[in-house]
Amino acid sequence: MTPDIVALDNQYILQTYGRSSFVIERGDGCYLYDTTGQQYLDCVAGIAVNALGYGDPDVTAAISQHAGGLLHLSNLYHNMSGAVLAKTLVESAPWIDRVFFSNSGAEANEGAIKFARRYARDRHGDGKSTVVAFDGSFHGRTMGAVAITAREKYRAPFAPVMPDVRFGDYNDIDQLESLISADVCAVVIEPVQGEGGLRVASLDYLQKIRALCDKFDALLIYDEIQCGIGRTGTIWAHPAEAAPDIMTIAKPLGGGLPIGAILMRQKVADTIHAGDHGSTFAGGPFVTAVAQVVFNKINTPEFLQHVQSTSDYLNESLQELMSRHSEITELRGRGLMRGIRMSLPVNDVREAGHNHHLLVATAGDDVIRLVPPLILERHHVDELVQKLDAAISDVKSAR
Ligand SMILES: *Cc1c(COP(=O)(O)O)cnc(C)c1O
């Protein structure tokens, strides 16, 4: 007899997540299946983690190949696949010189903040400790990452969190001069916001931030944990004209296994010394070998071209959907990372989607978030839009 999983969860798991009522049992490509055999089109993808969908043959082969090898080694010893993955990541953009591996997104941001504080102290002494972040930001749940996350409800119950954080208004270019000053050691920004509502930073805005960071020798940190690694149709979401000093990545990198990384310029690496930072599990041989396969598969012109053309089609289809529902007030995002802002309660739309066998996420208070597997095809887009249309219509008629 299969145990009642929902009852076990309710009794034994700390209840921090609002979970769906069905239990997912398996996945295949862009679809998930519950324990009653119902099929769902998955436009959540483990929150932008499962970029290659479910059951990718190359990921499965890599896992099988390395399963009998070294799973963990400790960072006391050289690790062959970690060194090779680091080289691959460095070669993915001209500004990257060094890599530090982590186990998660929050941990990558935590390390990035530490590196920025260390860099500022090394070059300018004490007092240059302020980190600038933005409204609508989400950077993770640890004490440093949560301190630069905008939402009060993620921070206030756990105060005091990391001090010396200043928030600005995302995309408000006129405010930047007063926001970024000599006391700032780092500016942390998502080039495309995830959790906060899928807003896209303009090129002008990022260039202005870059210029002010240069003026005050503050480090520009991009959080591409959700928007990086092919999600926007290019390997990195940020424009080459406004390259950062540090970039954090995680979600899709391990094909579902936990791994993150901090990518940085040599000038940052020069101020970090042996013993300054570390992690027991991070960058182990197994997880980096699998991540290598995932990254190589996404970082090809053909794969990225596929993401671009599917996302163009998705954008056109969403515009058409918008023309049929006045409750859709704005379309946001880029690539296969799209936000649909609406005047309907978005949680109701998400729930109604379940009845039509469609999984979508929300972002902020009023945005439906689509972050499907990057292997999504045009026929999936048609199915997605048709099901979303039905879910929106259900919520409208119930009001
Ligand atoms: C998910 C996310 C994080 C946190 O990553 P975890 O692995 O959950 O710690 C940080 N920043 C962004 C932009 C994210 O989307």
The ligand as an ORCA input file, in Angstrom:
! r2SCAN-3c Opt
* xyz 0 1
  C      16.253     31.132     -6.356
  C      17.053     32.376     -6.320
  C      18.006     32.602     -5.319
  C      18.219     31.654     -4.169
  O      18.650     30.396     -4.578
  P      18.520     29.150     -3.564
  O      19.186     28.037     -4.307
  O      17.071     28.912     -3.326
  O      19.236     29.519     -2.323
  C      18.740     33.758     -5.388
  N      18.564     34.660     -6.371
  C      17.669     34.474     -7.359
  C      17.533     35.493     -8.441
  C      16.864     33.333     -7.353
  O      15.944     33.169     -8.309
*
